[in-house]
Amino acid sequence: MKDIYKVAIIGGGAGGLAAAIRCASRFGGKNVIILEKQNRTGRKLLATGNGRCNISNTDMDMVHYHGDKRIISSVIGRFSVKSIRKFCSEIGLLLREDEAGRIYPYSNQAATVLDCMRTQLSVLGTEEKCDFFTKKIKKTGFGYEISSPENVIKAENIIMASGSKASPALGSDDSGLMLLRENGIKHTPLFPALSPVETKEKYKSLKGIRAKGIAEIVADGYTVKKEKGEIQFSDKALSGICVFQCSRIVNEYLYYGTVLGNKTRKIEIAIDLMPDYSAAGLERYLRSCKKRFSDKPAGMILSGALHKRLSEAIVESQTIYKKNCIELEEKEIQQIACAVKCFTFTPVKSDQFSNAQVCAGGIGSDEINTDTMMLKKLPNIYVCGEILNVDGDCGGYNLHFAIGSGIIASDNIK
């Protein structure tokens, strides 16, 4: 172990490993150390994209990012899809993209990404020090002392790549933010993003059901976001990519009572389960089914269009019980059609951090130099990844940002 390292990187996730590779290439591997509080690096990386590791996306538009626009613009403007392809090529990682533009490792295995990164660090001679829980950062004449309960590491520069609160089971927490807060660094409020949404309405029968549709977020009567895709139902929550894409807005409301920064009284998720049909067209279909399924329970009236259990839940939501299809009145036909086009759920707060893929909120551009990623109040401490007030949509955006911001921070160390 060296007396003083050129760079100590706190956090061995995607951003920290990318930063370590770039620093080791610039300053020599022996001058760089990774400090990871878990017993191994890259645990969250292994879970990315359900183990497939969606690493980037060909559509690198800023609309897919949320949070501090100055940071987003600075990082995405300098670290493009071409940049991440170049970085992956340098570590021997082959990529492929799907029809939607999502970029994956050619193996479709997150383990391949981690293996390539760690192998490169091993070749460069960079040390990984795991089970190192950073308790204190102290400014000194040479740089900083980084203390754990058992050890003290000295470094001229620090890159904070410690992540945030999403997915605590994989080792994520806000300990890095707390360390910086103790040193006078402020951050915006944290809340989960890309998470399932627990709802007030409980339909035990829907557990495991999947359906294609449109999820719409309605805040105080106004639509604020709409996403099309697969919706997954459980007995107490909604998920699926389109719900995940909407969950940032929902969780902002649940945690802070605002939507896009505006005070909000009420929020709902309205699901259109048959977006290809108008309400009038759906009513005509239901009238034909009323005759077709005449002596069957009313809950079966949609079983030719939707999963049987989903059909039953929709009819149940309209408090239509103990009727056969033929007994349905015209107003009930209209009610059912309306419910199909607007199956409404009320989000409720739970521990969304535990199931969230990323965390919204963090350190903003008022605390860092967005050109260098260095903290204004703490010279030679750089920040990258989820610790920043930036979060992206599903589709590789968060991993691209983590790697990109880590590399930009590394490139600006003198």
Secondary structure, DSSP 8 states (H G I E B T S, - for coil): --SSEEEEEE--SHHHHHHHHHHHHHH-GGGEEEE-SSSSS-HHHHHGGGGT---EES---GGGEEE-HHHHHHHHHHS-HHHHHHHHHHTT--EEE-TT-EEEETTS-HHHHHHHHHHHHHHHT-EEE-S----EEEE-SSSEEEE-SS-EEEEEEEEE----SS-GGGT--SHHHHHHHHTT------EEES--EEBSS--GGGTT-EEEEEEEEEETTEEEEEEEEEEEE-SSEEESHHHHHHHHHHHHHHHHSEETTEE-S-EEEEEES-TTS-HHHHHHHHHHHHHHTTTSBGGGTTTTTS-HHHHHHHHHHTT--S-BGGG--HHHHHHHHHHHH-EEE-B----GGGG-SEEE--B-TTTEETTTTEESSSTTEEE-GGGBSEEE-TTTHHHHHHHHHHHHHHHT--
